[in-house]
Amino acid sequence: MPDDQAAVAASGDNNPPVLEVRVARSLDDLMMVVAVRALVYMGEQNCPYAEEFDGNDLVATNLIGFVNGEPAATVRMRYFGGFAKHERTTVRPEFRGTGIGKAIVDYSLEYLRKKGFQTMYGHARADLREYWERRGFTVYAQPFRFSEHEYLPMAGPLGSHSDPLTVETDPLVLNRPEGEWDRPGVLDASAAR
């Protein structure tokens, strides 16, 4: 039985969970990101506050994943010359096995491809090595430790998007909210007046 079906069966609910992933773009969204990460990293993994909240959250793109409307997962992405860095992939313990982990990672990789990135870099916890290797990422340097866990520097190809954002993209599309480039935004309505 797939993980999401096992979780539903265990809950006694015959309906599959409703999964949603979106870019955190409001203060409320960012507070949910902080809450999920604090539960997992500080509460479950005993990570000190200063190590978890390192000053990069307001200069990054944070994603928030929901299971039946409840904040359940996060990913943070930062951008460098020629590659994107995938960070803080988190799923609350009670939502593991619902499919939200896969959904938020799939969304993040598609999001990065849409932005034109073809390479992703990240630090995978050593026990998650096989997960990332199945997605085409490889360890390319020696392991290192922080917050009492061993991490592996990993990188891999993202592939290309069929319609990436470029300087030739319609200016109104580039002005739309992050992650919602396929939906008309407020400036689309303004341009139509």
MARMITI-204326 format. One record per atom (N, C-alpha, C, CB): residue number from 1; chain; atom name; x, y, z. Coordinates in steps of 0.05 Angstrom, whole numbers. Glycine has a CB too. Layout:
SITE     i   ch   at        X        Y        Z
SITE   NUM    A   CA        X        Y        Z
...
***
This chain:
SITE     i   ch   at        X        Y        Z
SITE     1    A    N       17      -24        0
SITE     1    A   CA        0        0        0
SITE     1    A    C       18       25        0
SITE     1    A   CB      -19        0       25
SITE     2    A    N       13       44      -18
SITE     2    A   CA       30       69      -18
SITE     2    A    C       27       83        9
SITE     2    A   CB       21       87      -41
SITE     3    A    N       48       99       15
SITE     3    A   CA       49      113       41
SITE     3    A    C       24      130       46
SITE     3    A   CB       73      131       42
SITE     4    A    N       14      144       26
SITE     4    A   CA       -9      161       31
SITE     4    A    C      -34      145       37
SITE     4    A   CB      -15      180        8
SITE     5    A    N      -37      121       25
SITE     5    A   CA      -59      104       30
SITE     5    A    C      -57       91       58
SITE     5    A   CB      -61       82        9
SITE     6    A    N      -32       84       66
SITE     6    A   CA      -28       73       93
SITE     6    A    C      -35       93      114
SITE     6    A   CB        2       64       96
SITE     7    A    N      -28      119      110
SITE     7    A   CA      -35      139      130
SITE     7    A    C      -65      143      132
SITE     7    A   CB      -21      166      122
SITE     8    A    N      -79      143      109
SITE     8    A   CA     -108      146      109
SITE     8    A    C     -121      122      123
SITE     8    A   CB     -118      149       80
SITE     9    A    N     -111       97      117
SITE     9    A   CA     -122       74      129
SITE     9    A    C     -118       74      159
SITE     9    A   CB     -109       48      118
SITE    10    A    N      -95       84      168
SITE    10    A   CA      -89       85      197
SITE    10    A    C     -107      105      211
SITE    10    A   CB      -59       92      201
SITE    11    A    N     -115      126      197
SITE    11    A   CA     -132      147      209
SITE    11    A    C     -161      138      209
SITE    11    A   CB     -129      173      194
SITE    12    A    N     -168      117      195
SITE    12    A   CA     -196      108      193
SITE    12    A    C     -212      124      174
SITE    12    A   CB     -208      110      220
SITE    13    A    N     -201      142      160
SITE    13    A   CA     -214      159      140
SITE    13    A    C     -211      146      112
SITE    13    A   CB     -203      188      140
SITE    14    A    N     -233      142       98
SITE    14    A   CA     -232      130       72
SITE    14    A    C     -226      150       50
SITE    14    A   CB     -258      116       66
SITE    15    A    N     -226      176       56
SITE    15    A   CA     -220      196       36
SITE    15    A    C     -190      202       36
SITE    15    A   CB     -236      222       41
SITE    16    A    N     -178      204       12
SITE    16    A   CA     -149      211       11
SITE    16    A    C     -146      239       22
SITE    16    A   CB     -138      208      -18
SITE    17    A    N     -123      245       33
SITE    17    A   CA     -118      272       44
SITE    17    A    C     -117      292       21
SITE    17    A   CB      -92      273       60
SITE    18    A    N     -126      316       27
SITE    18    A   CA     -125      338        8
SITE    18    A    C      -98      352       12
SITE    18    A   CB     -149      359       11
SITE    19    A    N      -81      351       -9
SITE    19    A   CA      -54      363       -7
SITE    19    A    C      -53      389      -23
SITE    19    A   CB      -33      343      -17
SITE    20    A    N      -40      409      -12
SITE    20    A   CA      -36      434      -25
SITE    20    A    C       -8      444      -19
SITE    20    A   CB      -58      456      -16
SITE    21    A    N        5      456      -40
SITE    21    A   CA       31      468      -36
SITE    21    A    C       30      495      -49
SITE    21    A   CB       54      451      -48
SITE    22    A    N       41      515      -35
SITE    22    A   CA       42      542      -47
SITE    22    A    C       66      557      -36
SITE    22    A   CB       15      558      -41
SITE    23    A    N       72      579      -50
SITE    23    A   CA       93      597      -41
SITE    23    A    C       82      612      -16
SITE    23    A   CB      102      617      -63
SITE    24    A    N       99      614        5
SITE    24    A   CA       92      630       28
SITE    24    A    C       97      659       21
SITE    24    A   CB      109      622       53
SITE    25    A    N       75      675       20
SITE    25    A   CA       79      703       11
SITE    25    A    C       66      723       31
SITE    25    A   CB       68      707      -16
SITE    26    A    N       54      713       52
SITE    26    A   CA       43      732       72
SITE    26    A    C       56      727       99
SITE    26    A   CB       12      728       74
SITE    27    A    N       52      745      117
SITE    27    A   CA       64      741      144
SITE    27    A    C       52      716      157
SITE    27    A   CB       58      766      162
SITE    28    A    N       26      711      152
SITE    28    A   CA       13      688      163
SITE    28    A    C       26      662      152
SITE    28    A   CB      -18      688      157
SITE    29    A    N       31      662      126
SITE    29    A   CA       44      639      113
SITE    29    A    C       72      635      126
SITE    29    A   CB       47      643       83
SITE    30    A    N       87      656      129
SITE    30    A   CA      114      654      140
SITE    30    A    C      113      644      169
SITE    30    A   CB      129      681      138
SITE    31    A    N       93      652      184
SITE    31    A   CA       90      643      211
SITE    31    A    C       84      613      212
SITE    31    A   CB       67      658      226
SITE    32    A    N       69      603      192
SITE    32    A   CA       64      574      190
SITE    32    A    C       90      559      184
SITE    32    A   CB       43      568      169
SITE    33    A    N      107      571      165
SITE    33    A   CA      133      559      159
SITE    33    A    C      150      557      184
SITE    33    A   CB      147      576      137
SITE    34    A    N      151      578      199
SITE    34    A   CA      167      579      224
SITE    34    A    C      157      558      244
SITE    34    A   CB      166      607      237
SITE    35    A    N      130      556      247
SITE    35    A   CA      119      537      265
SITE    35    A    C      126      508      258
SITE    35    A   CB       88      540      267
SITE    36    A    N      123      501      232
SITE    36    A   CA      129      474      223
SITE    36    A    C      158      468      228
SITE    36    A   CB      121      470      194
SITE    37    A    N      176      486      220
SITE    37    A   CA      204      481      224
SITE    37    A    C      212      480      253
SITE    37    A   CB      220      503      210
SITE    38    A    N      200      497      270
SITE    38    A   CA      206      496      298
SITE    38    A    C      198      469      310
SITE    38    A   CB      192      519      313
SITE    39    A    N      174      459      303
SITE    39    A   CA      165      433      313
SITE    39    A    C      184      411      306
SITE    39    A   CB      137      426      301
SITE    40    A    N      193      411      281
SITE    40    A   CA      211      389      272
SITE    40    A    C      239      393      280
SITE    40    A   CB      209      386      241
SITE    41    A    N      251      415      273
SITE    41    A   CA      280      418      278
SITE    41    A    C      286      424      308
SITE    41    A   CB      291      441      261
SITE    42    A    N      272      442      320
SITE    42    A   CA      278      448      348
SITE    42    A    C      265      428      366
SITE    42    A   CB      267      476      355
SITE    43    A    N      240      420      361
SITE    43    A   CA      226      401      379
SITE    43    A    C      235      373      376
SITE    43    A   CB      197      403      374
SITE    44    A    N      236      363      351
SITE    44    A   CA      242      335      346
SITE    44    A    C      272      329      344
SITE    44    A   CB      228      326      320
SITE    45    A    N      287      348      332
SITE    45    A   CA      315      343      328
SITE    45    A    C      334      359      346
SITE    45    A   CB      322      349      299
SITE    46    A    N      322      373      365
SITE    46    A   CA      338      388      385
SITE    46    A    C      357      408      373
SITE    46    A   CB      353      369      403
SITE    47    A    N      350      420      351
SITE    47    A   CA      367      440      338
SITE    47    A    C      364      467      352
SITE    47    A   CB      359      443      307
SITE    48    A    N      386      480      359
SITE    48    A   CA      384      506      372
SITE    48    A    C      371      527      354
SITE    48    A   CB      412      516      380
SITE    49    A    N      356      545      366
SITE    49    A   CA      342      566      351
SITE    49    A    C      360      581      331
SITE    49    A   CB      329      586      370
SITE    50    A    N      383      590      340
SITE    50    A   CA      401      605      323
SITE    50    A    C      411      590      299
SITE    50    A   CB      425      615      339
SITE    51    A    N      412      563      301
SITE    51    A   CA      421      547      278
SITE    51    A    C      398      543      259
SITE    51    A   CB      431      520      288
SITE    52    A    N      374      541      269
SITE    52    A   CA      351      536      251
SITE    52    A    C      342      562      237
SITE    52    A   CB      327      525      267
SITE    53    A    N      341      584      252
SITE    53    A   CA      332      609      241
SITE    53    A    C      357      627      237
SITE    53    A   CB      311      624      259
SITE    54    A    N      369      623      214
SITE    54    A   CA      397      632      208
SITE    54    A    C      398      659      194
SITE    54    A   CB      411      612      192
SITE    55    A    N      376      673      191
SITE    55    A   CA      377      699      178
SITE    55    A    C      371      698      148
SITE    55    A   CB      403      712      182
SITE    56    A    N      365      674      137
SITE    56    A   CA      361      672      108
SITE    56    A    C      332      670      100
SITE    56    A   CB      376      648       98
SITE    57    A    N      313      669      119
SITE    57    A   CA      285      665      111
SITE    57    A    C      273      688       96
SITE    57    A   CB      270      660      136
SITE    58    A    N      281      712      101
SITE    58    A   CA      269      735       87
SITE    58    A    C      282      741       60
SITE    58    A   CB      270      759      105
SITE    59    A    N      303      726       54
SITE    59    A   CA      317      730       28
SITE    59    A    C      314      705       11
SITE    59    A   CB      347      737       32
SITE    60    A    N      296      688       18
SITE    60    A   CA      292      662        5
SITE    60    A    C      263      659       -4
SITE    60    A   CB      300      638       23
SITE    61    A    N      257      639      -20
SITE    61    A   CA      230      631      -25
SITE    61    A    C      223      608       -7
SITE    61    A   CB      226      623      -56
SITE    62    A    N      203      611        9
SITE    62    A   CA      193      590       27
SITE    62    A    C      168      578       15
SITE    62    A   CB      189      600       56
SITE    63    A    N      166      552       15
SITE    63    A   CA      141      538        7
SITE    63    A    C      128      527       32
SITE    63    A   CB      147      516      -14
SITE    64    A    N      102      526       32
SITE    64    A   CA       87      514       54
SITE    64    A    C       68      493       42
SITE    64    A   CB       71      535       70
SITE    65    A    N       68      469       54
SITE    65    A   CA       51      448       45
SITE    65    A    C       29      442       66
SITE    65    A   CB       67      422       39
SITE    66    A    N        5      436       57
SITE    66    A   CA      -17      431       75
SITE    66    A    C      -29      403       70
SITE    66    A   CB      -39      453       70
SITE    67    A    N      -38      391       91
SITE    67    A   CA      -54      367       90
SITE    67    A    C      -81      373      102
SITE    67    A   CB      -39      342      105
SITE    68    A    N     -102      371       86
SITE    68    A   CA     -129      378       95
SITE    68    A    C     -129      406      109
SITE    68    A   CB     -139      357      115
SITE    69    A    N     -115      425       97
SITE    69    A   CA     -115      452      107
SITE    69    A    C      -96      458      130
SITE    69    A   CB     -142      459      116
SITE    70    A    N      -83      438      141
SITE    70    A   CA      -65      441      164
SITE    70    A    C      -36      444      154
SITE    70    A   CB      -67      417      184
SITE    71    A    N      -21      464      163
SITE    71    A   CA        7      467      155
SITE    71    A    C       23      442      163
SITE    71    A   CB       20      492      167
SITE    72    A    N       36      429      143
SITE    72    A   CA       48      403      148
SITE    72    A    C       77      401      138
SITE    72    A   CB       32      382      135
SITE    73    A    N       85      417      119
SITE    73    A   CA      112      414      107
SITE    73    A    C      123      441       97
SITE    73    A   CB      111      394       83
SITE    74    A    N      149      442       95
SITE    74    A   CA      162      466       85
SITE    74    A    C      186      459       68
SITE    74    A   CB      171      484      109
SITE    75    A    N      193      478       51
SITE    75    A   CA      219      477       36
SITE    75    A    C      227      507       33
SITE    75    A   CB      215      464        7
SITE    76    A    N      253      511       35
SITE    76    A   CA      264      538       31
SITE    76    A    C      284      536        7
SITE    76    A   CB      279      550       56
SITE    77    A    N      283      556      -10
SITE    77    A   CA      301      556      -34
SITE    77    A    C      315      583      -35
SITE    77    A   CB      285      550      -60
SITE    78    A    N      341      582      -40
SITE    78    A   CA      356      606      -45
SITE    78    A    C      370      604      -72
SITE    78    A   CB      377      612      -22
SITE    79    A    N      379      626      -83
SITE    79    A   CA      388      627     -110
SITE    79    A    C      417      638     -112
SITE    79    A   CB      370      644     -127
SITE    80    A    N      433      625     -127
SITE    80    A   CA      461      633     -131
SITE    80    A    C      466      632     -161
SITE    80    A   CB      480      614     -116
SITE    81    A    N      490      642     -170
SITE    81    A   CA      496      643     -198
SITE    81    A    C      496      615     -210
SITE    81    A   CB      523      656     -202
SITE    82    A    N      476      609     -226
SITE    82    A   CA      476      584     -240
SITE    82    A    C      463      560     -226
SITE    82    A   CB      502      577     -248
SITE    83    A    N      456      563     -200
SITE    83    A   CA      444      541     -186
SITE    83    A    C      426      551     -164
SITE    83    A   CB      465      522     -175
SITE    84    A    N      407      534     -156
SITE    84    A   CA      390      540     -134
SITE    84    A    C      397      521     -111
SITE    84    A   CB      359      537     -142
SITE    85    A    N      394      531      -86
SITE    85    A   CA      400      515      -62
SITE    85    A    C      373      508      -49
SITE    85    A   CB      419      530      -43
SITE    86    A    N      369      482      -45
SITE    86    A   CA      345      471      -33
SITE    86    A    C      351      467       -3
SITE    86    A   CB      336      444      -47
SITE    87    A    N      335      478       14
SITE    87    A   CA      340      477       43
SITE    87    A    C      315      472       59
SITE    87    A   CB      354      503       52
SITE    88    A    N      319      463       84
SITE    88    A   CA      298      462      104
SITE    88    A    C      273      446       95
SITE    88    A   CB      290      490      112
SITE    89    A    N      278      424       81
SITE    89    A   CA      256      407       74
SITE    89    A    C      246      393       99
SITE    89    A   CB      264      386       52
SITE    90    A    N      221      398      106
SITE    90    A   CA      210      390      132
SITE    90    A    C      182      379      129
SITE    90    A   CB      211      413      152
SITE    91    A    N      176      357      143
SITE    91    A   CA      149      347      145
SITE    91    A    C      143      341      174
SITE    91    A   CB      144      321      127
SITE    92    A    N      121      352      185
SITE    92    A   CA      114      346      212
SITE    92    A    C      109      316      215
SITE    92    A   CB       88      361      220
SITE    93    A    N      117      304      238
SITE    93    A   CA      116      275      242
SITE    93    A    C       88      263      236
SITE    93    A   CB      124      268      270
SITE    94    A    N       67      277      245
SITE    94    A   CA       40      266      242
SITE    94    A    C       30      266      213
SITE    94    A   CB       21      281      259
SITE    95    A    N       45      280      195
SITE    95    A   CA       37      281      167
SITE    95    A    C       56      265      149
SITE    95    A   CB       36      309      158
SITE    96    A    N       76      252      160
SITE    96    A   CA       93      235      144
SITE    96    A    C       77      211      134
SITE    96    A   CB      119      226      160
SITE    97    A    N       81      204      109
SITE    97    A   CA       65      182       97
SITE    97    A    C       40      191       84
SITE    97    A   CB       59      162      118
SITE    98    A    N       33      217       84
SITE    98    A   CA        9      226       71
SITE    98    A    C       13      233       42
SITE    98    A   CB       -2      251       86
SITE    99    A    N       39      235       34
SITE    99    A   CA       45      244        7
SITE    99    A    C       54      273        5
SITE    99    A   CB       22      239      -11
SITE   100    A    N       51      288       28
SITE   100    A   CA       58      317       27
SITE   100    A    C       88      321       23
SITE   100    A   CB       49      330       53
SITE   101    A    N      105      303       32
SITE   101    A   CA      134      306       28
SITE   101    A    C      140      305       -2
SITE   101    A   CB      149      285       43
SITE   102    A    N      130      285      -15
SITE   102    A   CA      134      283      -44
SITE   102    A    C      122      307      -59
SITE   102    A   CB      122      256      -55
SITE   103    A    N       98      315      -51
SITE   103    A   CA       84      337      -64
SITE   103    A    C      100      363      -62
SITE   103    A   CB       56      341      -53
SITE   104    A    N      111      369      -39
SITE   104    A   CA      126      394      -36
SITE   104    A    C      153      393      -50
SITE   104    A   CB      130      401       -6
SITE   105    A    N      166      370      -50
SITE   105    A   CA      191      368      -65
SITE   105    A    C      186      370      -95
SITE   105    A   CB      206      341      -58
SITE   106    A    N      165      356     -105
SITE   106    A   CA      159      358     -133
SITE   106    A    C      152      386     -141
SITE   106    A   CB      134      339     -140
SITE   107    A    N      137      400     -125
SITE   107    A   CA      130      428     -130
SITE   107    A    C      155      445     -131
SITE   107    A   CB      110      439     -109
SITE   108    A    N      173      441     -112
SITE   108    A   CA      197      458     -110
SITE   108    A    C      215      453     -135
SITE   108    A   CB      213      451      -85
SITE   109    A    N      218      429     -144
SITE   109    A   CA      235      424     -167
SITE   109    A    C      223      435     -192
SITE   109    A   CB      239      393     -170
SITE   110    A    N      196      433     -196
SITE   110    A   CA      183      445     -219
SITE   110    A    C      185      476     -217
SITE   110    A   CB      153      436     -220
SITE   111    A    N      182      487     -194
SITE   111    A   CA      184      516     -190
SITE   111    A    C      212      525     -198
SITE   111    A   CB      179      523     -160
SITE   112    A    N      233      511     -190
SITE   112    A   CA      260      518     -198
SITE   112    A    C      265      516     -228
SITE   112    A   CB      281      501     -183
SITE   113    A    N      254      495     -240
SITE   113    A   CA      256      492     -269
SITE   113    A    C      242      516     -283
SITE   113    A   CB      244      466     -279
SITE   114    A    N      219      523     -274
SITE   114    A   CA      204      545     -286
SITE   114    A    C      220      571     -284
SITE   114    A   CB      176      549     -272
SITE   115    A    N      235      575     -262
SITE   115    A   CA      251      599     -259
SITE   115    A    C      277      597     -276
SITE   115    A   CB      258      603     -230
SITE   116    A    N      281      575     -290
SITE   116    A   CA      303      572     -308
SITE   116    A    C      328      558     -296
SITE   116    A   CB      311      599     -318
SITE   117    A    N      326      549     -271
SITE   117    A   CA      349      536     -260
SITE   117    A    C      351      507     -270
SITE   117    A   CB      348      535     -229
SITE   118    A    N      375      498     -276
SITE   118    A   CA      379      471     -286
SITE   118    A    C      395      454     -267
SITE   118    A   CB      392      472     -313
SITE   119    A    N      406      466     -245
SITE   119    A   CA      422      452     -226
SITE   119    A    C      412      459     -198
SITE   119    A   CB      452      458     -229
SITE   120    A    N      409      439     -181
SITE   120    A   CA      402      443     -153
SITE   120    A    C      424      432     -135
SITE   120    A   CB      375      430     -147
SITE   121    A    N      429      446     -113
SITE   121    A   CA      448      439      -93
SITE   121    A    C      434      437      -67
SITE   121    A   CB      472      459      -92
SITE   122    A    N      442      419      -50
SITE   122    A   CA      431      418      -23
SITE   122    A    C      448      401       -4
SITE   122    A   CB      403      406      -24
SITE   123    A    N      441      402       21
SITE   123    A   CA      454      386       42
SITE   123    A    C      434      365       51
SITE   123    A   CB      464      404       66
SITE   124    A    N      437      341       43
SITE   124    A   CA      419      319       51
SITE   124    A    C      429      306       77
SITE   124    A   CB      416      298       28
SITE   125    A    N      410      303       95
SITE   125    A   CA      418      287      119
SITE   125    A    C      426      260      109
SITE   125    A   CB      394      286      140
SITE   126    A    N      446      248      121
SITE   126    A   CA      458      223      112
SITE   126    A    C      437      201      109
SITE   126    A   CB      480      214      130
SITE   127    A    N      418      200      127
SITE   127    A   CA      398      179      126
SITE   127    A    C      378      182      103
SITE   127    A   CB      383      177      152
SITE   128    A    N      379      206       89
SITE   128    A   CA      361      211       66
SITE   128    A    C      376      210       40
SITE   128    A   CB      348      238       70
SITE   129    A    N      400      200       40
SITE   129    A   CA      416      198       16
SITE   129    A    C      402      184       -7
SITE   129    A   CB      442      184       22
SITE   130    A    N      391      160       -2
SITE   130    A   CA      378      145      -23
SITE   130    A    C      354      159      -35
SITE   130    A   CB      369      118      -13
SITE   131    A    N      339      174      -19
SITE   131    A   CA      316      189      -29
SITE   131    A    C      325      208      -51
SITE   131    A   CB      302      205       -6
SITE   132    A    N      347      223      -45
SITE   132    A   CA      356      243      -65
SITE   132    A    C      370      230      -88
SITE   132    A   CB      375      263      -51
SITE   133    A    N      384      208      -83
SITE   133    A   CA      397      194     -106
SITE   133    A    C      376      183     -125
SITE   133    A   CB      414      170      -95
SITE   134    A    N      353      174     -115
SITE   134    A   CA      331      165     -133
SITE   134    A    C      321      187     -150
SITE   134    A   CB      308      153     -117
SITE   135    A    N      324      212     -142
SITE   135    A   CA      316      235     -157
SITE   135    A    C      338      246     -175
SITE   135    A   CB      306      258     -138
SITE   136    A    N      361      232     -176
SITE   136    A   CA      383      239     -194
SITE   136    A    C      405      257     -182
SITE   136    A   CB      371      253     -217
SITE   137    A    N      404      260     -156
SITE   137    A   CA      425      277     -143
SITE   137    A    C      448      259     -133
SITE   137    A   CB      413      294     -120
SITE   138    A    N      472      270     -133
SITE   138    A   CA      495      254     -125
SITE   138    A    C      511      270     -104
SITE   138    A   CB      512      247     -149
SITE   139    A    N      524      254      -87
SITE   139    A   CA      542      266      -67
SITE   139    A    C      568      274      -82
SITE   139    A   CB      548      246      -43
SITE   140    A    N      577      298      -78
SITE   140    A   CA      601      306      -92
SITE   140    A    C      624      316      -74
SITE   140    A   CB      594      328     -112
SITE   141    A    N      620      315      -48
SITE   141    A   CA      641      324      -30
SITE   141    A    C      638      308       -4
SITE   141    A   CB      639      355      -24
SITE   142    A    N      657      312       14
SITE   142    A   CA      658      298       39
SITE   142    A    C      634      306       57
SITE   142    A   CB      684      302       54
SITE   143    A    N      624      287       73
SITE   143    A   CA      603      294       92
SITE   143    A    C      613      315      112
SITE   143    A   CB      592      269      106
SITE   144    A    N      594      329      124
SITE   144    A   CA      601      348      145
SITE   144    A    C      579      347      166
SITE   144    A   CB      605      377      134
SITE   145    A    N      584      358      190
SITE   145    A   CA      565      357      212
SITE   145    A    C      556      385      220
SITE   145    A   CB      576      342      235
SITE   146    A    N      531      388      227
SITE   146    A   CA      521      411      242
SITE   146    A    C      495      403      255
SITE   146    A   CB      517      436      224
SITE   147    A    N      488      416      276
SITE   147    A   CA      464      410      292
SITE   147    A    C      463      380      299
SITE   147    A   CB      439      418      277
SITE   148    A    N      486      368      304
SITE   148    A   CA      488      340      313
SITE   148    A    C      478      320      292
SITE   148    A   CB      473      337      338
SITE   149    A    N      479      327      267
SITE   149    A   CA      471      308      245
SITE   149    A    C      493      309      224
SITE   149    A   CB      443      315      234
SITE   150    A    N      496      287      210
SITE   150    A   CA      515      286      187
SITE   150    A    C      499      293      162
SITE   150    A   CB      528      258      185
SITE   151    A    N      512      311      146
SITE   151    A   CA      499      320      121
SITE   151    A    C      518      314       98
SITE   151    A   CB      493      350      122
SITE   152    A    N      506      310       74
SITE   152    A   CA      521      304       50
SITE   152    A    C      516      327       30
SITE   152    A   CB      512      277       38
SITE   153    A    N      537      339       20
SITE   153    A   CA      533      359       -2
SITE   153    A    C      525      343      -27
SITE   153    A   CB      559      376       -7
SITE   154    A    N      501      350      -38
SITE   154    A   CA      491      336      -61
SITE   154    A    C      483      357      -82
SITE   154    A   CB      467      318      -54
SITE   155    A    N      485      349     -107
SITE   155    A   CA      476      366     -129
SITE   155    A    C      466      349     -151
SITE   155    A   CB      499      385     -139
SITE   156    A    N      450      360     -168
SITE   156    A   CA      440      345     -190
SITE   156    A    C      426      362     -210
SITE   156    A   CB      422      323     -181
SITE   157    A    N      421      351     -234
SITE   157    A   CA      407      366     -255
SITE   157    A    C      377      367     -249
SITE   157    A   CB      412      353     -282
SITE   158    A    N      366      390     -255
SITE   158    A   CA      337      393     -253
SITE   158    A    C      323      387     -280
SITE   158    A   CB      330      421     -244
SITE   159    A    N      339      388     -301
SITE   159    A   CA      326      387     -328
SITE   159    A    C      315      414     -335
SITE   159    A   CB      304      365     -329
SITE   160    A    N      304      417     -358
SITE   160    A   CA      294      443     -366
SITE   160    A    C      264      443     -367
SITE   160    A   CB      305      451     -393
SITE   161    A    N      252      466     -363
SITE   161    A   CA      223      470     -364
SITE   161    A    C      215      475     -393
SITE   161    A   CB      214      493     -346
SITE   162    A    N      192      466     -401
SITE   162    A   CA      183      471     -429
SITE   162    A    C      177      500     -434
SITE   162    A   CB      158      454     -434
SITE   163    A    N      172      516     -414
SITE   163    A   CA      165      544     -417
SITE   163    A    C      177      560     -394
SITE   163    A   CB      135      549     -419
SITE   164    A    N      204      562     -392
SITE   164    A   CA      216      576     -369
SITE   164    A    C      212      606     -371
SITE   164    A   CB      246      570     -368
SITE   165    A    N      214      619     -349
SITE   165    A   CA      213      648     -348
SITE   165    A    C      240      659     -358
SITE   165    A   CB      207      659     -319
SITE   166    A    N      238      678     -377
SITE   166    A   CA      263      690     -388
SITE   166    A    C      258      720     -392
SITE   166    A   CB      270      676     -415
SITE   167    A    N      278      734     -401
SITE   167    A   CA      274      763     -407
SITE   167    A    C      254      767     -429
SITE   167    A   CB      301      776     -413
SITE   168    A    N      249      747     -446
SITE   168    A   CA      229      749     -467
SITE   168    A    C      201      743     -457
SITE   168    A   CB      236      730     -490
SITE   169    A    N      197      734     -433
SITE   169    A   CA      171      728     -422
SITE   169    A    C      155      754     -420
SITE   169    A   CB      173      715     -394
SITE   170    A    N      129      753     -425
SITE   170    A   CA      111      776     -423
SITE   170    A    C      116      790     -397
SITE   170    A   CB       81      767     -426
SITE   171    A    N      120      817     -397
SITE   171    A   CA      125      831     -372
SITE   171    A    C      103      828     -351
SITE   171    A   CB      128      861     -379
SITE   172    A    N       78      825     -360
SITE   172    A   CA       56      822     -341
SITE   172    A    C       59      795     -327
SITE   172    A   CB       29      824     -354
SITE   173    A    N       68      775     -340
SITE   173    A   CA       73      748     -328
SITE   173    A    C       94      751     -306
SITE   173    A   CB       81      727     -349
SITE   174    A    N      116      765     -313
SITE   174    A   CA      138      768     -294
SITE   174    A    C      130      784     -269
SITE   174    A   CB      162      781     -307
SITE   175    A    N      109      800     -271
SITE   175    A   CA       99      816     -249
SITE   175    A    C       79      801     -231
SITE   175    A   CB       86      841     -258
SITE   176    A    N       71      777     -240
SITE   176    A   CA       51      762     -224
SITE   176    A    C       64      751     -198
SITE   176    A   CB       40      738     -241
SITE   177    A    N       48      744     -178
SITE   177    A   CA       59      734     -154
SITE   177    A    C       76      709     -159
SITE   177    A   CB       36      727     -134
SITE   178    A    N       97      706     -143
SITE   178    A   CA      115      682     -145
SITE   178    A    C       99      657     -146
SITE   178    A   CB      135      682     -122
SITE   179    A    N      105      640     -165
SITE   179    A   CA       92      613     -167
SITE   179    A    C       65      613     -180
SITE   179    A   CB       90      602     -140
SITE   180    A    N       54      637     -186
SITE   180    A   CA       28      638     -199
SITE   180    A    C       30      652     -226
SITE   180    A   CB        8      654     -181
SITE   181    A    N       51      645     -240
SITE   181    A   CA       56      657     -266
SITE   181    A    C       36      650     -287
SITE   181    A   CB       84      650     -276
SITE   182    A    N       21      628     -283
SITE   182    A   CA        1      619     -303
SITE   182    A    C      -27      631     -298
SITE   182    A   CB       -1      589     -303
SITE   183    A    N      -29      647     -276
SITE   183    A   CA      -55      659     -270
SITE   183    A    C      -54      689     -272
SITE   183    A   CB      -64      651     -241
SITE   184    A    N      -73      702     -286
SITE   184    A   CA      -72      731     -288
SITE   184    A    C      -71      744     -260
SITE   184    A   CB      -97      741     -303
SITE   185    A    N      -55      764     -258
SITE   185    A   CA      -51      779     -234
SITE   185    A    C      -65      806     -235
SITE   185    A   CB      -22      783     -227
SITE   186    A    N      -61      822     -214
SITE   186    A   CA      -74      848     -212
SITE   186    A    C      -66      867     -234
SITE   186    A   CB      -68      860     -184
SITE   187    A    N      -41      865     -243
SITE   187    A   CA      -32      882     -265
SITE   187    A    C      -44      874     -292
SITE   187    A   CB       -1      883     -266
SITE   188    A    N      -51      849     -295
SITE   188    A   CA      -65      841     -320
SITE   188    A    C      -91      856     -322
SITE   188    A   CB      -70      810     -320
SITE   189    A    N     -106      858     -300
SITE   189    A   CA     -132      872     -300
SITE   189    A    C     -127      902     -304
SITE   189    A   CB     -147      867     -273
SITE   190    A    N     -106      912     -293
SITE   190    A   CA      -99      941     -297
SITE   190    A    C      -93      947     -326
SITE   190    A   CB      -75      949     -279
SITE   191    A    N      -78      928     -339
SITE   191    A   CA      -71      932     -367
SITE   191    A    C      -95      931     -386
SITE   191    A   CB      -50      911     -376
SITE   192    A    N     -116      916     -377
SITE   192    A   CA     -140      913     -394
SITE   192    A    C     -158      938     -392
SITE   192    A   CB     -155      888     -385
SITE   193    A    N     -154      956     -373
SITE   193    A   CA     -171      979     -370
SITE   193    A    C     -166      999     -392
SITE   193    A   CB     -167      993     -343
***
